[in-house]
Amino acid sequence: MSEGDSGMTRASVVILTSEYRIRGELSLAPDERVTDYVTSARNFIAVTNAEVRANDGRIVFNADFLNVHRDHIQVIAPFELTHKN
């Protein structure tokens, strides 16, 4: 995680839906966990610096910002816990 100018913390995450793997960043309040952010969000999760891949691995698109509907999220995890060693 890194801290931005606004005091918010940027957390690099991976989000899995039934059709996509999204890698991007969430802006969290100080001391807020990814779990806290997701459970307190209304309908959408704001993701910045996003890379969206299809399940077959091909890049569908990149976006500076996108919203992901909470109901479509199957898994969300900090990126550092998801990469292969």
C-alpha positions as CSV (number, residue, x, y, z in Angstrom):
1,M,0.0,0.0,0.0
2,S,1.1,3.5,-0.6
3,E,-0.1,6.9,0.6
4,G,-1.3,9.6,-1.8
5,D,-1.4,13.4,-1.4
6,S,-4.9,13.3,0.2
7,G,-3.9,11.1,3.1
8,M,-5.7,8.2,1.4
9,T,-3.9,4.9,1.1
10,R,-3.8,3.2,-2.3
11,A,-4.2,-0.6,-2.1
12,S,-3.3,-2.7,-5.1
13,V,-5.9,-5.4,-5.5
14,V,-7.1,-8.3,-7.7
15,I,-10.8,-8.6,-8.3
16,L,-12.3,-11.8,-9.8
17,T,-15.7,-11.9,-11.4
18,S,-17.3,-14.7,-13.4
19,E,-15.8,-13.3,-16.6
20,Y,-12.9,-11.0,-15.7
21,R,-9.8,-10.6,-13.6
22,I,-9.3,-7.0,-12.7
23,R,-6.1,-5.6,-11.3
24,G,-6.1,-2.1,-10.0
25,E,-6.1,0.2,-7.0
26,L,-8.6,1.1,-4.3
27,S,-8.3,4.4,-2.3
28,L,-8.7,3.5,1.4
29,A,-9.0,5.8,4.4
30,P,-6.1,5.6,6.9
31,D,-6.1,2.3,8.7
32,E,-9.1,1.0,6.5
33,R,-8.8,-2.6,5.3
34,V,-9.9,-3.8,1.9
35,T,-12.7,-5.8,3.6
36,D,-13.9,-2.7,5.4
37,Y,-14.0,-0.7,2.1
38,V,-16.0,-3.4,0.3
39,T,-18.5,-4.0,3.0
40,S,-19.2,-0.3,3.4
41,A,-19.5,0.4,-0.3
42,R,-23.0,0.8,-1.7
43,N,-23.4,-0.7,-5.1
44,F,-20.1,0.0,-6.8
45,I,-16.4,-0.3,-6.0
46,A,-14.2,2.4,-7.5
47,V,-11.1,1.0,-9.1
48,T,-8.3,3.2,-10.5
49,N,-5.3,2.2,-12.8
50,A,-7.3,-0.8,-13.8
51,E,-6.3,-3.6,-16.1
52,V,-9.2,-5.9,-17.1
53,R,-8.4,-9.4,-18.5
54,A,-10.8,-12.0,-19.7
55,N,-10.6,-15.5,-18.1
56,D,-8.4,-16.7,-21.0
57,G,-5.8,-14.0,-20.0
58,R,-6.2,-11.6,-22.9
59,I,-6.3,-7.9,-22.0
60,V,-9.8,-6.6,-22.6
61,F,-9.0,-2.9,-21.7
62,N,-7.1,-0.6,-19.4
63,A,-8.8,2.3,-17.6
64,D,-7.7,5.1,-15.4
65,F,-11.0,4.6,-13.5
66,L,-13.9,2.1,-13.5
67,N,-16.7,1.0,-11.2
68,V,-17.2,-2.6,-10.5
69,H,-20.7,-3.6,-9.2
70,R,-20.4,-5.4,-5.8
71,D,-22.8,-8.1,-6.8
72,H,-20.4,-9.3,-9.6
73,I,-17.4,-9.6,-7.3
74,Q,-16.6,-13.2,-6.4
75,V,-13.1,-12.7,-4.9
76,I,-11.2,-9.5,-4.0
77,A,-7.7,-9.7,-2.5
78,P,-4.6,-7.5,-2.0
79,F,-2.3,-8.1,-5.0
80,E,0.7,-9.0,-2.9
81,L,-1.2,-12.0,-1.6
82,T,-2.1,-13.3,-5.1
83,H,1.0,-13.4,-7.2
84,K,2.8,-16.6,-7.8
85,N,6.2,-17.2,-6.3
